[in-house]
Amino acid sequence: MFGEIKDHNGAAINYIFTLITSFFIIIFLLMGNCFAEDIIRKIDFDNANVLDVVGALALQAGLDIVLPSDPSSQKKVTLHLRNVNPSEAIDYILKTNGFTCEKKGNSILVSTLPQDLSQTGYERVYGAIELKYLSADKVSTILNKILPNLSVIVGGMSNRLIVGGKESEVSDAKRLIQKIDLPVPQILLEGQVVEISKSDSVRMGVDYNNGIFRFINEDCEDIRSTINALISKGEAHVVASPRIATLDNCEAVINIGSRIPYAVPVSSTSTSTQWTIEYIDAGVKLKITPQLGKDSQIVMTLAPEVSSISEWRTTPAGEFPVISTRNASATLKTKNGEMIVVGGLDSETERTNVAKVPILGQIPILGLLFQNKTVEKAKTEIVFMITPYVI
């Protein structure tokens, strides 16, 4: 009986001893570092402010950090570490640069003096700011101009900023970002690009002064009806019907043309020459920059350009195309859903027709006597009909 009591007491003592041992192991693991986080595979800083580096690492660990602002703390550090957690990196940086730290809750207090850290005056604080609409690079440039004493770090792949400075400066930065980080309106540009023969465009009453660019934002519906009638008769055809969405005050480009190849010599010897193929663009291009105003007004900056090959110039290095270009620009005001017409974009194509007498026309050299060759030049006009919609 007494033996059974002794055995039960021994089991209880062993159980309690196991609990106490486990408790101390957990405490030991927790105290081994002030904080624990995921491993950072790569840390690279070159000649960076040591406190900026520590602040960035603390934010990576999800910790609040308070740093001293006295001039003696403005040291520079060059750091290249691999596969470490932020706590180890912070400990290493602070110890090797003469700093001490104390962890209180989820915060770290850093000091340059081995004194009661809770009594030290701290001014430099850090914060992470997530951006919803604007890019971190753009906001960083704005903050550097408005708050030059603020340290700003762009948060790598994420669209966020890490800012450090006096508490008042960090608060000012957060308030400013709240005011400017707003959704940017988008504008949908619905277009129709129509190619019309030059004679038909004159006949329908849209004469663009011998190929001079013209921008129209009045009576556009009448022009649309006339063009649709030409399309139905086969006297005009739709080249493209682009739909492009762009941000407010950002450029959109409609490009209709071709890339013309030509050979360029890259090296030569007494027996051979090596060539490479390069390309040059030619055709019709329209650049559009919409800017949203008040009361659904949209200011449209339009820049059409027409380019074509004027000639092929022969040089000792080969034949090269000579491109002639005409361009213009204009700014018009329209409303949401109202159309703008851009005309005067002329182009000329050349087509060669060869008529042959059967059999005889195919005889080399002599067959030229039995052929009739005609060259036709067709002038066409490209008309853009653009309608903006605020989305």
C-alpha positions in Angstrom: 0.0 0.0 0.0 2.7 2.5 0.9 4.6 1.4 -2.2 1.7 2.3 -4.4 1.4 5.8 -2.7 5.1 6.3 -3.3 4.8 5.3 -6.9 1.9 7.7 -7.4 3.8 10.5 -5.7 6.9 9.8 -7.9 4.8 10.0 -11.1 3.3 13.3 -10.0 6.7 14.7 -9.2 8.0 13.6 -12.6 5.0 15.3 -14.3 5.5 18.5 -12.5 9.3 18.4 -13.2 8.5 17.9 -16.9 6.2 20.9 -17.0 8.7 23.2 -15.2 11.5 22.1 -17.5 9.3 22.7 -20.6 8.3 26.1 -19.3 12.0 27.1 -18.8 12.9 25.8 -22.3 10.2 28.0 -23.8 11.3 31.0 -21.8 14.9 30.4 -22.8 13.9 30.2 -26.5 11.8 33.4 -26.3 14.6 35.2 -24.5 17.3 34.0 -26.9 16.3 36.9 -29.1 14.2 40.0 -28.4 12.1 39.1 -31.5 11.8 36.4 -34.1 10.7 36.6 -37.7 11.1 35.1 -41.1 14.5 34.7 -42.6 15.6 37.4 -45.0 17.6 35.9 -47.8 19.6 39.0 -48.8 20.4 42.3 -47.1 22.6 44.8 -49.0 23.2 48.4 -47.9 26.1 50.6 -49.1 27.1 53.6 -47.1 23.6 54.0 -45.6 22.6 55.7 -42.4 22.9 53.0 -39.7 19.6 54.1 -38.0 17.8 54.1 -41.4 18.9 50.5 -41.9 17.9 49.4 -38.4 14.5 51.1 -38.8 13.9 49.4 -42.1 14.7 46.0 -40.6 12.5 46.6 -37.6 9.6 47.3 -39.9 10.3 44.1 -41.8 10.0 42.3 -38.4 6.7 44.0 -37.6 8.2 45.9 -34.6 8.0 49.5 -33.5 11.4 51.1 -33.0 12.4 54.4 -31.4 15.8 55.8 -32.4 18.0 58.6 -31.0 18.3 61.8 -33.0 21.6 63.2 -31.6 24.3 63.9 -34.3 26.6 61.2 -32.8 24.1 58.5 -34.0 24.3 59.5 -37.7 26.8 56.9 -38.7 27.2 55.2 -42.0 27.2 51.4 -42.6 27.9 49.1 -45.4 26.2 45.7 -44.9 25.9 42.5 -46.9 24.2 39.7 -45.1 22.7 36.4 -46.3 20.0 34.2 -44.7 19.5 36.0 -41.4 16.4 37.1 -39.6 15.9 40.8 -38.8 16.6 40.4 -35.1 20.0 39.0 -35.7 20.8 41.7 -38.2 19.6 44.5 -35.9 21.6 43.0 -33.0 24.7 42.8 -35.1 24.4 46.3 -36.5 23.8 47.9 -33.1 26.5 46.1 -31.3 29.2 46.7 -33.9 28.3 50.4 -34.1 28.3 51.2 -30.3 24.5 51.2 -29.7 22.5 49.5 -27.0 18.9 48.5 -27.1 16.0 47.5 -24.8 12.9 45.7 -25.8 9.6 46.8 -24.2 6.6 44.9 -25.4 6.6 45.2 -29.2 8.9 48.2 -29.2 12.7 48.5 -29.3 14.4 51.5 -27.7 17.9 52.3 -29.1 20.4 54.5 -27.4 24.0 55.6 -27.9 24.7 55.6 -24.1 24.5 52.6 -21.6 21.9 54.4 -19.4 18.3 53.9 -18.5 16.8 53.8 -21.9 13.4 54.7 -20.8 14.6 58.0 -19.6 16.4 58.9 -22.8 14.9 61.6 -25.0 13.8 60.1 -28.4 12.8 62.1 -31.4 13.4 59.8 -34.4 10.6 57.4 -35.2 9.8 55.2 -38.2 6.6 54.2 -39.9 5.5 52.1 -42.9 3.0 53.6 -45.3 1.1 51.5 -47.7 0.1 53.2 -51.0 -3.1 52.3 -52.8 -3.0 54.3 -56.0 0.2 56.3 -56.5 3.6 54.6 -57.1 6.1 54.6 -54.2 8.8 56.1 -56.4 6.6 59.1 -57.3 5.5 59.8 -53.7 9.1 59.4 -52.5 10.2 62.2 -54.9 7.4 64.4 -53.5 8.3 63.8 -49.9 12.0 64.5 -50.5 11.1 67.9 -51.9 8.5 68.9 -49.2 10.2 67.2 -46.2 13.9 67.2 -46.9 14.8 66.1 -43.4 12.7 63.0 -43.6 14.4 59.7 -44.5 12.4 57.9 -47.2 13.0 54.3 -48.3 11.0 52.7 -51.1 9.8 49.3 -49.9 11.2 47.0 -52.6 8.6 44.9 -54.5 5.7 46.2 -52.4 4.2 49.5 -53.1 5.0 51.1 -49.7 7.3 53.6 -48.2 9.3 53.5 -45.0 9.7 56.9 -43.5 11.9 58.0 -40.6 12.4 61.3 -38.8 10.9 63.3 -36.0 7.5 62.3 -35.0 6.0 65.5 -36.3 7.6 64.9 -39.7 6.4 61.3 -39.9 2.9 62.6 -39.0 3.1 65.3 -41.7 4.1 62.7 -44.3 1.2 60.4 -43.4 -1.3 63.3 -43.6 0.1 64.4 -47.0 -0.1 61.0 -48.4 -3.7 60.6 -47.3 -4.5 63.7 -49.3 -2.7 62.8 -52.5 -3.0 59.0 -52.6 -6.4 59.0 -54.3 -7.8 56.9 -57.2 -6.8 58.3 -60.6 -9.8 58.6 -63.0 -9.6 56.5 -66.1 -10.8 57.5 -69.6 -11.8 55.1 -72.2 -11.0 56.2 -75.8 -13.3 54.5 -78.3 -12.1 55.1 -81.9 -12.8 54.2 -85.4 -10.1 54.6 -88.0 -11.4 54.9 -91.6 -9.5 55.0 -94.9 -11.3 57.0 -97.6 -10.1 57.7 -101.2 -9.1 61.3 -101.5 -11.8 62.0 -104.2 -14.5 60.5 -102.0 -13.4 62.6 -99.0 -13.7 65.8 -101.0 -17.0 64.7 -102.5 -18.6 64.1 -99.1 -17.8 67.7 -98.1 -14.9 67.1 -95.8 -12.0 68.8 -97.6 -9.0 69.1 -95.3 -7.3 71.9 -97.2 -5.0 69.8 -99.4 -3.8 67.5 -96.7 -3.4 69.9 -93.8 -4.4 68.4 -90.5 -7.8 69.4 -89.2 -9.4 68.8 -85.9 -13.2 69.0 -85.6 -15.4 68.8 -82.5 -18.6 70.3 -84.0 -21.1 68.6 -86.3 -19.2 65.3 -85.9 -22.4 63.2 -86.0 -23.1 64.5 -89.6 -19.5 63.5 -90.6 -20.0 60.1 -89.0 -23.2 59.5 -90.9 -21.5 60.5 -94.2 -18.6 58.2 -93.5 -20.9 55.3 -92.6 -22.7 55.8 -96.0 -19.3 55.6 -97.8 -18.5 52.4 -95.9 -21.8 50.8 -96.9 -21.1 51.7 -100.5 -17.6 50.2 -100.4 -16.0 53.5 -101.0 -14.3 53.5 -97.6 -13.3 50.8 -95.2 -12.7 50.6 -91.5 -9.0 50.1 -90.8 -9.3 49.6 -87.1 -11.7 50.1 -84.2 -9.4 50.6 -81.2 -10.5 50.9 -77.6 -7.9 52.2 -75.3 -8.2 53.0 -71.6 -5.7 55.4 -70.1 -5.3 57.3 -66.8 -6.1 60.9 -66.5 -3.4 63.0 -68.1 -1.5 60.0 -69.5 -0.8 59.5 -73.1 -2.4 56.9 -75.4 -1.1 56.0 -78.8 -2.9 54.7 -81.9 -0.5 53.5 -84.5 -1.4 52.3 -88.0 1.4 51.5 -90.3 4.2 49.1 -91.1 7.8 48.4 -90.1 10.0 48.7 -93.2 13.1 46.5 -93.2 16.4 47.4 -94.7 19.9 45.9 -94.7 22.8 47.5 -92.9 26.4 46.2 -93.2 28.0 45.4 -89.8 31.3 44.1 -90.9 33.1 43.3 -94.2 36.2 41.6 -95.4 37.9 41.4 -98.8 35.7 38.5 -99.7 32.4 39.0 -97.9 30.1 41.4 -96.1 27.9 40.6 -93.1 24.6 42.4 -92.9 21.9 42.9 -90.3 18.3 43.8 -90.7 17.0 47.0 -89.1 13.5 48.4 -89.2 11.9 51.9 -89.5 8.3 52.7 -88.8 6.1 54.5 -91.3 2.4 55.1 -91.4 -0.2 57.0 -89.4 0.1 57.7 -85.6 -2.1 59.5 -83.3 -1.1 60.4 -79.8 -3.9 61.4 -77.4 -3.6 62.8 -73.9 -6.9 63.3 -72.1 -7.3 65.5 -69.0 -10.4 65.4 -67.0 -11.8 68.8 -66.0 -14.9 69.9 -64.1 -18.5 69.2 -65.1 -17.5 66.2 -67.3 -15.3 68.4 -69.5 -12.4 66.5 -71.1 -9.4 68.4 -72.5 -7.9 66.4 -75.3 -4.4 67.0 -76.6 -4.0 65.4 -80.0 -0.8 65.0 -81.9 -1.2 63.2 -85.3 1.7 62.2 -87.4 2.0 60.8 -90.9 5.2 59.3 -92.2 6.0 57.6 -95.5 8.9 56.6 -97.7 9.8 59.4 -100.0 12.6 57.6 -101.7 15.2 54.8 -101.5 18.6 56.3 -101.5 21.5 54.3 -102.8 24.8 54.5 -101.0 28.0 52.4 -101.1 26.7 50.6 -98.1 23.3 49.7 -99.7 19.9 51.2 -100.1 18.2 53.1 -97.3 14.7 54.5 -97.0 14.2 58.2 -96.7 11.2 58.9 -94.4 9.2 62.1 -94.8 7.1 63.1 -91.8 4.3 65.5 -91.2 2.9 66.2 -87.7 0.8 68.7 -85.8 -0.8 69.1 -82.4 -3.9 70.7 -81.0 -5.8 70.9 -77.8 -9.6 70.7 -77.9 -12.3 70.6 -75.2 -15.1 68.1 -75.4 -17.6 66.4 -73.1 -18.0 62.9 -71.8 -19.3 60.8 -74.7 -18.8 63.5 -77.4 -16.8 62.7 -80.5 -13.8 64.4 -82.0 -12.8 64.0 -85.7 -9.2 64.2 -86.9 -8.7 64.4 -90.6 -6.1 65.5 -93.2 -3.9 62.4 -92.7 -3.1 61.7 -96.3 -1.1 58.9 -97.7 -0.2 57.8 -101.2 0.3 54.2 -102.4 1.7 53.1 -105.7 0.5 50.0 -107.5 2.0 48.6 -110.7 -0.2 46.6 -113.1 1.3 44.5 -115.9 -0.7 43.1 -118.8 0.9 40.4 -120.9 0.2 38.7 -124.2 -0.1 35.0 -123.3 3.1 33.0 -123.9 4.9 35.8 -125.8 4.8 38.1 -122.8 6.8 35.6 -120.8 9.8 35.4 -123.1 12.9 36.9 -121.4 13.9 40.3 -122.8 11.8 39.9 -125.9 8.7 39.5 -123.9 8.9 43.2 -122.9 7.6 44.0 -126.3 4.4 42.1 -125.5 3.7 43.7 -122.1 1.9 46.8 -121.0 2.9 48.2 -117.7 0.9 50.9 -115.9 1.6 52.6 -112.6 -1.3 53.8 -110.5 -1.0 56.2 -107.6 -3.9 56.1 -105.2 -4.3 58.9 -102.6 -6.2 58.0 -99.5 -7.1 59.8 -96.3 -7.1 58.4 -92.8 -9.9 59.8 -90.6 -9.9 59.2 -86.8 -13.2 59.4 -84.9 -12.4 59.5 -81.2 -15.0 59.4 -78.4 -13.8 59.7 -74.8 -15.7 58.2 -71.8 -15.0 58.7 -68.2 -14.9 55.3 -66.4 
